[in-house]
Each structure stands twice: as structure tokens, then as C-alpha cells.
Amino acid sequence: MRVVDLIRRKRDAGELTREEIEFLVAGYTRGEIPDYQMAAWLMAVLLRGMTKVELAVLTEAMLHSGQTLDFSDLPARKVDKHSTGGVGDKTSLVIAPVVAAGGLLVPMISGRGLGHSGGTLDKLESIPGFNVNLSLAEFRRVLSTCGCALIGQTAEIAPADKKIYALRDVTSTVESPNLICASIMSKKLAEGIDALVLDVKTGSGAFMKKEEDAVYLAELMCETGRRMGKRVVALITDMDQPLGCKAGNSLEVEEAVEVLCGGGPEDLRELCLELAAWMFDLGGRTAGVAEGKKLAAEMIATGRARDKFREIIRLQGGDAAVVDHTGRLPHARHTVDVPSPADGYVAGTQCEHLGVACVVLGGGREKKEDSIDPAVGLVFHRKVGDVVKRGEALCTIHYNCDARLAEARQLIEQSYRIEPSKPRETRPLVHRVIGE
């Protein structure tokens, strides 16, 4: 069996067998297939797609490339949430402690930034000392102690996905619904969960720009989860503008803490309550989503979710004092405002460009080996529909490197559309629900 033949067949829209897909995944995981050949095959998949049978085999091959976890001895139901990524999407940092405080177990294996979207692991690592690289034994210990643990893929968990994920990030093969589905579901099914809530983004800042593509991806993932005996629901949510008011790793931790303390931007707070409500419902903690939303709001109002986040940070080696003193987080040395060029209303944003601006500043990776600056990012002062006067700040750039500033600023200036009249309507935060 030759890798070049498998690349050619997929390039020509052919279908690969189970044995061929397993050969590719195993060979790349062991280091026998080089990056350049796997990158070529990933691009062929992006351009030509996969059959449902191929997708099922790819997901299973990635899932079984390492260990699968079994938490059946822990009494509560295990529920996780995953987002397909966007700009300013820090919901996991809020939802995990909320749901754990409400009585479910949340074993969360997350990813790093991918393309223009931020990653939960990178955000958590902006907390001084926070260890996302727990062993499986430590993962179990933290989970059983406080009801939640947030880690990255270990060498044991879906190692194939860990390697492929990093390669997709730097070869422009992120957007394939098949590769996204296999990546997400192989990690999540390895966690030993009972149920999964998916946040599938759509809009200019999402990988799925068109809603029909987001729906297609959501249906793929729900079907894959059901096939594996899990309860799965997907919410199609808006990413035509950043979520919340901050993007960048340390800044997003800061904003997540604001929500856990009862404040924060309305859109971020509302989406966190909605996603947590579905987790409570699928986990059998509440009799319905409405009751789940009340429980989530109660966990925040009483401070139990905030206290849970502090406990998670402490158990994973981080500086838990950041929850009460966010000034202990990394902060950029310089800030500069991007002013509005005219009077009017914010009619829209090119959200992906805002995410790319964060990457340019050093908040994301352009090559696999790049390190991330946790302090850089953007603070947004106006949302779509807001009135703005000429010269008022649309956004503040937090930066450390002067050489990166001009390109980032240009991207931001091109991202805002200012018009004289207010937009007739803005898209709802949650477009629709798929699955249960």
C-alpha cells in the first residue's frame, strides 16, 4: 500500500477502504508518513469530501489511535461541550465550572487555537502555572475531586488527532466538515462521556460561513455521536461578530471571570446559560432546558460557579488568585485605539479578519512551532447595531511588538462597516437546535 496512491485516489474523488484509512492514520501517528504527504491527503479531503462510511472509519481510527477513558465508577453523569471555534469564544471557561457546580461531571479535553480562532488550552495557559498536560491519573483525580478537569490531548488520548490537528492549522485545511467532525468526535468520544452539547458557529468569523454548511456539520456530528451510543445536541450559533467584548487569551480569561462573577457582556452571558442548560438537560440534572437555564443562573448568582473555577485552577497548579485579582494575568505593554472613520452605526464586521489580527499580534500560530503571546488581543467597544461617532474607539489593540501592529491595525480598520442608518435587524444568537 502506497500513500501516494491514496492521495491520488482521494484527489480524484475516489473512496478509500477501511484498511487504507487505518493505514494512513496509524502510519502518520507513528511518524512513518511525513507531514507533506498527510497534508496533501488532507487537502484532497477538503476539496473532494468523504463518504459517510469513510468519515465513520476515520473517526474510529483516530479514536482508537490511543486510549479511551472509563469513568463509569464515578456516580454522576458525564457531559461535555464543544465549540467549532470563533472569535472571542470563551464559553468553555464559564460553562465547565457552572455545570460542575450544578452536580454533573465535566471531563473536558480541549484543543489549541486553530486558524483564526482561539483555543481553550491557550486561554487556560495564560493563567500562571495552569497545567493542561495532566496525566490520565491526574485527570481522573481532579475530575473526581471537583467535578471538572480541563486538559489537552495526552499522548494516550487520540494521538492521531493531536498530530493532524496541528498540521491542519498551518496547511489551510481547517474548514473541511469531515475533518472537523472526525477531530471533534474522536476526542470527545474518548472522554468516557454520556452526552455532548455542540456549539456550531456560523457567520463571517466561523469556519462554516454559510448556515447550511454549519447545519450539515452539526448533523454529521450528531449522527456520529448517536452511532456511538451518546446523547448529542447541536446549537447553531452566530459568529458574524465576536462573542463578548474581548479576544485574546488573557483578555478572554478576564472576561470569563466577569461572567462567573455575575457581570460580563450580555451576549456571552446568554449563550453560556443556554449551553449549560442543554448540558443539564442531557445529563438528566434538570427536567428540561428552561429549568436548566435557571439552575445555571443560580450557580452564577450564588458564587458557586466562581468558586468552582477557583478550585479547578488550584487543582491544576494555577494561580487561583486570578479569579479575584485579574491583574495577575499577563497584560500587554502597549494599547492603541482604532477609531471610527465616520458617524453612524456599526452595520457589520468581517469577524474572521478580527481573529486574524489577533494571530498577527502573536495571539495565535502561523507555524506549528510558533509560541503564543498570552497578553495580546483586542477589546471591542461597539457591537453590531451600536451608534458611533467619528473618532470614537471601535476597538482597542493590546500589543507587545511594534512590528506586528501596522498589519493588525489595517485588518481591524477593514473589518468594520459603518453606515448612516441602523441595521434593520441583527441575527439571533442561537439560530436553531439540531439533534434532540
C-alpha positions as CSV (number, residue, x, y, z in Angstrom):
1,M,0.0,0.0,0.0
2,R,1.5,3.4,-1.1
3,V,0.5,6.7,0.4
4,V,0.8,8.5,-3.0
5,D,-1.8,6.2,-4.4
6,L,-4.2,7.0,-1.6
7,I,-3.6,10.7,-2.1
8,R,-4.2,10.4,-5.9
9,R,-7.5,8.4,-5.4
10,K,-8.9,11.0,-3.0
11,R,-7.7,13.8,-5.2
12,D,-9.8,12.2,-8.0
13,A,-12.9,11.9,-5.7
14,G,-12.4,8.1,-5.1
15,E,-13.4,6.3,-1.9
16,L,-10.8,4.7,0.4
17,T,-11.3,1.5,2.2
18,R,-11.3,0.9,6.0
19,E,-7.8,-0.7,5.7
20,E,-6.4,2.2,3.7
21,I,-7.7,4.9,6.1
22,E,-6.5,3.0,9.1
23,F,-3.1,2.6,7.3
24,L,-2.9,6.4,6.8
25,V,-3.9,7.3,10.4
26,A,-1.6,4.7,12.0
27,G,1.3,5.5,9.8
28,Y,1.1,9.2,10.4
29,T,0.7,8.8,14.1
30,R,3.8,6.6,14.3
31,G,5.8,9.1,12.2
32,E,6.2,6.8,9.2
33,I,4.2,9.0,6.9
34,P,5.7,12.6,6.6
35,D,3.8,15.8,7.1
36,Y,3.9,16.7,3.4
37,Q,2.1,13.5,2.3
38,M,-0.5,13.8,5.1
39,A,-1.0,17.5,4.2
40,A,-1.6,16.6,0.6
41,W,-4.2,14.0,1.6
42,L,-5.9,16.4,4.0
43,M,-6.2,19.0,1.1
44,A,-7.7,16.3,-1.1
45,V,-10.3,15.6,1.6
46,L,-11.0,19.3,1.9
47,L,-11.6,19.6,-1.8
48,R,-13.3,16.3,-2.6
49,G,-15.0,15.4,0.7
50,M,-15.7,12.0,2.2
51,T,-18.5,9.4,2.2
52,K,-20.3,8.8,5.5
53,V,-18.6,5.4,5.6
54,E,-15.1,7.0,5.2
55,L,-15.9,9.5,7.9
56,A,-17.1,6.9,10.3
57,V,-13.9,4.9,9.7
58,L,-11.7,8.0,10.0
59,T,-13.3,8.9,13.3
60,E,-12.9,5.4,14.7
61,A,-9.3,5.2,13.6
62,M,-8.5,8.5,15.3
63,L,-10.5,7.5,18.4
64,H,-8.7,4.1,18.7
65,S,-5.2,5.5,18.0
66,G,-5.0,5.8,21.8
67,Q,-6.8,5.0,25.0
68,T,-10.5,5.6,25.7
69,L,-11.4,6.6,29.2
70,D,-13.9,4.9,31.5
71,F,-15.4,6.9,34.3
72,S,-18.3,4.6,35.0
73,D,-17.2,4.2,38.6
74,L,-17.9,7.9,39.2
75,P,-21.5,8.3,40.2
76,A,-22.7,11.5,38.3
77,R,-23.4,11.6,34.6
78,K,-20.5,12.9,32.4
79,V,-21.3,15.7,30.0
80,D,-19.1,17.8,27.8
81,K,-19.5,20.8,25.4
82,H,-17.5,21.6,22.3
83,S,-17.4,24.7,20.1
84,T,-16.3,24.7,16.5
85,G,-14.5,27.9,17.2
86,G,-14.7,31.6,16.5
87,V,-13.5,35.0,17.7
88,G,-13.9,35.7,21.4
89,D,-15.5,32.4,22.2
90,K,-14.5,31.7,25.8
91,T,-17.7,29.9,26.8
92,S,-15.9,26.7,28.0
93,L,-14.2,28.7,30.7
94,V,-17.7,29.7,32.1
95,I,-19.7,26.6,31.3
96,A,-17.4,24.0,32.8
97,P,-17.4,25.4,36.3
98,V,-21.1,26.2,36.1
99,V,-22.1,22.7,35.1
100,A,-19.7,21.1,37.6
101,A,-21.1,23.3,40.4
102,G,-24.6,22.1,39.4
103,G,-23.8,18.5,40.0
104,L,-22.6,16.9,36.7
105,L,-19.1,15.8,35.8
106,V,-17.3,17.6,33.0
107,P,-14.3,15.8,31.7
108,M,-13.2,18.3,29.0
109,I,-10.4,17.5,26.6
110,S,-9.9,20.7,24.6
111,G,-7.8,22.0,21.7
112,R,-5.4,24.8,20.9
113,G,-6.1,27.7,18.6
114,L,-6.9,26.7,15.1
115,G,-6.6,29.1,12.2
116,H,-8.1,32.5,13.3
117,S,-10.0,31.0,16.2
118,G,-8.7,30.9,19.8
119,G,-8.2,27.6,21.7
120,T,-9.4,26.8,25.2
121,L,-5.9,25.4,26.1
122,D,-4.1,28.6,25.1
123,K,-6.6,30.6,27.2
124,L,-6.1,28.4,30.2
125,E,-2.3,28.5,29.9
126,S,-2.4,32.3,30.2
127,I,-3.3,31.7,33.9
128,P,0.1,31.5,35.6
129,G,1.0,27.9,36.4
130,F,-2.1,26.3,35.0
131,N,-1.3,22.8,33.8
132,V,-3.3,21.4,30.8
133,N,-0.9,18.5,30.4
134,L,-2.2,16.3,33.2
135,S,-1.6,12.5,33.1
136,L,-4.7,10.4,32.8
137,A,-4.4,9.5,36.5
138,E,-4.2,13.2,37.4
139,F,-7.1,14.0,35.1
140,R,-9.2,11.4,37.0
141,R,-8.1,12.7,40.3
142,V,-9.0,16.3,39.5
143,L,-12.3,15.3,38.0
144,S,-13.4,13.1,41.0
145,T,-12.3,15.9,43.4
146,C,-14.1,18.9,42.0
147,G,-16.3,17.6,39.1
148,C,-14.4,19.1,36.3
149,A,-10.9,18.9,34.6
150,L,-9.7,20.7,31.5
151,I,-6.8,19.2,29.7
152,G,-5.3,18.8,26.2
153,Q,-4.9,15.6,24.3
154,T,-2.3,13.5,26.1
155,A,-0.1,11.0,24.3
156,E,-2.7,8.4,25.2
157,I,-5.8,10.2,24.0
158,A,-6.5,10.4,20.3
159,P,-2.8,11.0,19.4
160,A,-3.6,10.8,15.7
161,D,-5.9,13.8,16.1
162,K,-3.3,15.8,18.0
163,K,-0.8,15.5,15.1
164,I,-3.4,16.0,12.4
165,Y,-4.9,19.0,14.2
166,A,-1.6,20.8,14.4
167,L,-1.0,20.1,10.7
168,R,-4.4,21.3,9.6
169,D,-3.8,24.6,11.4
170,V,-0.9,25.5,9.2
171,T,-1.9,24.0,5.9
172,S,-5.3,25.7,5.3
173,T,-7.2,22.5,5.7
174,V,-9.2,23.6,8.8
175,E,-12.6,24.2,7.1
176,S,-13.4,20.6,5.9
177,P,-16.6,19.5,7.7
178,N,-15.4,15.9,7.6
179,L,-12.1,16.7,9.2
180,I,-13.7,18.9,11.8
181,C,-16.2,16.1,12.6
182,A,-13.6,13.4,12.9
183,S,-11.3,15.7,15.1
184,I,-14.0,16.7,17.5
185,M,-15.8,13.4,17.9
186,S,-12.6,11.3,18.2
187,K,-11.5,13.4,21.2
188,K,-15.0,13.7,22.8
189,L,-15.9,10.0,22.4
190,A,-12.5,9.1,24.1
191,E,-13.6,11.1,27.2
192,G,-16.0,8.5,28.5
193,I,-18.9,10.9,28.4
194,D,-22.6,10.1,28.4
195,A,-23.7,13.2,26.5
196,L,-22.3,16.1,24.4
197,V,-23.5,19.6,23.6
198,L,-22.1,21.1,20.4
199,D,-21.9,24.8,19.6
200,V,-21.6,25.0,15.9
201,K,-20.7,28.5,14.8
202,T,-21.9,30.2,11.5
203,G,-21.1,33.5,10.0
204,S,-18.1,35.6,8.9
205,G,-16.0,34.6,11.9
206,A,-16.8,30.9,11.7
207,F,-15.2,28.1,9.7
208,M,-18.7,27.4,8.4
209,K,-19.6,30.8,6.8
210,K,-22.9,29.6,5.4
211,E,-25.6,28.3,7.8
212,E,-26.4,25.3,5.6
213,D,-22.8,24.2,5.9
214,A,-23.0,24.6,9.7
215,V,-26.2,22.6,9.8
216,Y,-24.5,19.9,7.6
217,L,-21.6,19.7,10.1
218,A,-23.9,19.6,13.1
219,E,-25.9,16.7,11.6
220,L,-22.7,14.8,10.8
221,M,-21.5,15.1,14.4
222,C,-24.9,14.3,15.9
223,E,-25.2,11.2,13.8
224,T,-21.7,10.1,14.7
225,G,-22.4,10.6,18.4
226,R,-25.7,8.7,18.2
227,R,-24.0,5.9,16.3
228,M,-21.6,5.6,19.3
229,G,-24.5,5.5,21.8
230,K,-24.2,9.1,23.1
231,R,-26.9,11.8,23.6
232,V,-25.9,14.7,21.4
233,V,-27.4,18.0,20.6
234,A,-26.0,20.9,18.5
235,L,-26.8,24.6,18.6
236,I,-26.2,26.6,15.5
237,T,-25.0,29.9,16.9
238,D,-24.0,33.3,15.4
239,M,-20.4,34.3,14.7
240,D,-20.9,37.3,12.4
241,Q,-19.3,39.4,15.1
242,P,-17.0,38.5,18.1
243,L,-18.6,36.9,21.1
244,G,-18.4,39.2,24.1
245,C,-16.1,42.2,24.1
246,K,-12.6,40.7,24.3
247,A,-10.4,38.4,22.1
248,G,-7.0,37.2,23.0
249,N,-6.0,34.6,25.6
250,S,-5.5,36.5,28.8
251,L,-8.2,39.0,27.9
252,E,-10.7,36.2,27.4
253,V,-10.0,34.6,30.8
254,E,-10.6,38.1,32.3
255,E,-14.0,38.3,30.6
256,A,-14.9,34.7,31.6
257,V,-14.2,35.7,35.2
258,E,-16.5,38.7,34.8
259,V,-19.4,36.4,33.7
260,L,-18.7,34.0,36.6
261,C,-18.9,37.0,39.0
262,G,-22.3,37.9,37.6
263,G,-21.3,40.5,35.0
264,G,-19.8,40.4,31.6
265,P,-21.3,41.1,28.2
266,E,-25.0,40.2,27.6
267,D,-24.4,38.0,24.5
268,L,-21.6,35.9,26.2
269,R,-23.7,35.5,29.4
270,E,-26.8,34.5,27.5
271,L,-25.0,31.9,25.3
272,C,-23.2,30.4,28.4
273,L,-26.6,30.0,30.1
274,E,-28.2,28.4,27.1
275,L,-25.3,25.9,26.5
276,A,-25.1,25.0,30.2
277,A,-28.9,24.5,30.2
278,W,-28.7,21.9,27.5
279,M,-25.9,20.1,29.3
280,F,-28.0,19.9,32.5
281,D,-30.9,18.6,30.4
282,L,-28.9,15.9,28.5
283,G,-27.2,14.9,31.7
284,G,-30.6,14.4,33.4
285,R,-29.9,17.0,36.1
286,T,-33.0,19.0,35.2
287,A,-36.3,18.2,33.6
288,G,-35.9,20.4,30.6
289,V,-33.8,23.3,29.2
290,A,-35.8,26.1,30.9
291,E,-35.1,24.5,34.3
292,G,-31.5,24.0,33.3
293,K,-31.1,27.7,32.5
294,K,-32.5,28.6,35.9
295,L,-30.0,26.3,37.6
296,A,-27.1,27.7,35.6
297,A,-28.1,31.3,36.5
298,E,-28.3,30.2,40.2
299,M,-24.8,28.7,40.1
300,I,-23.5,32.1,38.9
301,A,-25.7,34.2,41.2
302,T,-24.7,32.3,44.4
303,G,-21.0,32.4,43.5
304,R,-20.7,28.6,43.4
305,A,-19.6,28.6,39.7
306,R,-16.9,31.2,40.5
307,D,-15.7,29.2,43.5
308,K,-15.6,26.1,41.3
309,F,-13.4,27.8,38.7
310,R,-11.1,28.9,41.5
311,E,-10.9,25.2,42.7
312,I,-10.2,23.9,39.2
313,I,-7.4,26.3,38.7
314,R,-5.8,25.4,42.1
315,L,-6.1,21.7,41.5
316,Q,-4.4,22.1,38.1
317,G,-1.5,24.0,39.5
318,G,-2.6,27.5,38.5
319,D,-2.7,30.8,40.4
320,A,-6.3,30.7,41.7
321,A,-6.0,34.3,42.9
322,V,-6.6,35.5,39.3
323,V,-10.3,34.9,39.9
324,D,-10.3,37.7,42.5
325,H,-7.5,39.7,41.0
326,T,-7.4,39.5,37.2
327,G,-4.5,42.0,37.2
328,R,-2.3,38.9,38.0
329,L,-2.9,37.7,34.4
330,P,-0.4,38.7,31.7
331,H,-1.1,42.1,30.2
332,A,0.3,43.8,27.1
333,R,2.8,46.7,27.5
334,H,1.0,48.9,24.9
335,T,-2.5,49.7,23.8
336,V,-3.8,51.8,20.9
337,D,-7.4,52.6,19.8
338,V,-8.8,52.1,16.3
339,P,-11.3,55.0,15.8
340,S,-14.4,55.1,13.7
341,P,-13.9,56.7,10.4
342,A,-17.4,58.3,10.4
343,D,-20.6,59.0,12.3
344,G,-23.2,56.3,12.1
345,Y,-24.0,52.7,13.2
346,V,-21.9,49.6,13.2
347,A,-23.7,47.7,10.4
348,G,-21.4,44.6,10.4
349,T,-17.9,43.2,10.9
350,Q,-15.7,41.0,8.9
351,C,-15.2,38.8,12.0
352,E,-12.6,36.5,10.6
353,H,-10.3,39.5,9.9
354,L,-10.5,40.4,13.6
355,G,-9.4,36.9,14.5
356,V,-6.6,37.0,12.1
357,A,-5.5,40.4,13.6
358,C,-5.1,38.6,17.0
359,V,-3.0,35.9,15.3
360,V,-0.8,38.6,13.7
361,L,-0.3,40.3,17.1
362,G,1.1,37.0,18.4
363,G,-2.1,35.5,19.9
364,G,-2.2,32.6,17.6
365,R,0.1,30.4,15.5
366,E,1.1,30.7,11.8
367,K,3.5,27.7,12.0
368,K,3.3,24.6,14.1
369,E,6.3,25.6,16.2
370,D,5.2,29.1,17.0
371,S,4.8,30.2,20.6
372,I,1.8,32.3,21.7
373,D,1.9,35.7,23.5
374,P,-1.0,35.3,26.0
375,A,-1.2,39.1,26.7
376,V,-2.1,40.4,23.3
377,G,-5.6,40.8,21.9
378,L,-8.5,43.1,21.1
379,V,-11.1,44.8,23.2
380,F,-14.3,45.7,21.2
381,H,-16.2,48.8,22.2
382,R,-19.1,48.6,19.7
383,K,-21.3,45.7,18.7
384,V,-23.4,45.5,15.5
385,G,-26.3,48.0,15.8
386,D,-24.5,50.4,18.1
387,V,-24.2,54.1,17.3
388,V,-20.8,55.5,17.0
389,K,-19.3,59.0,16.3
390,R,-16.3,59.7,14.1
391,G,-13.1,59.4,16.1
392,E,-14.7,57.2,18.9
393,A,-12.9,53.9,19.6
394,L,-14.3,50.9,17.8
395,C,-11.6,48.6,19.2
396,T,-8.5,48.8,21.4
397,I,-5.4,46.8,20.4
398,H,-3.3,45.3,23.2
399,Y,0.1,44.6,21.8
400,N,3.8,44.0,22.7
401,C,5.5,44.1,19.3
402,D,5.6,47.3,17.3
403,A,6.5,45.4,14.1
404,R,3.2,43.5,14.2
405,L,0.9,46.5,14.9
406,A,0.5,48.0,11.4
407,E,-0.8,44.8,9.8
408,A,-3.1,44.1,12.6
409,R,-4.5,47.6,12.7
410,Q,-5.1,47.5,8.9
411,L,-7.1,44.3,9.3
412,I,-9.2,45.8,12.0
413,E,-9.9,49.0,10.1
414,Q,-11.1,47.0,7.1
415,S,-13.3,44.8,9.4
416,Y,-15.9,47.4,10.4
417,R,-18.7,48.6,8.2
418,I,-20.1,51.9,9.4
419,E,-23.4,53.1,7.8
420,P,-25.6,56.1,8.3
421,S,-28.7,54.2,9.4
422,K,-29.2,51.4,12.0
423,P,-29.4,47.9,10.6
424,R,-33.0,46.7,10.4
425,E,-32.3,43.6,12.3
426,T,-29.5,41.6,13.8
427,R,-29.2,37.9,13.6
428,P,-30.3,35.9,16.7
429,L,-27.6,34.4,18.9
430,V,-29.0,30.9,18.6
431,H,-30.2,30.2,15.1
432,R,-31.6,26.7,15.6
433,V,-31.1,23.4,17.6
434,I,-30.3,20.1,15.9
435,G,-30.5,16.6,17.4
436,E,-32.7,16.1,20.5
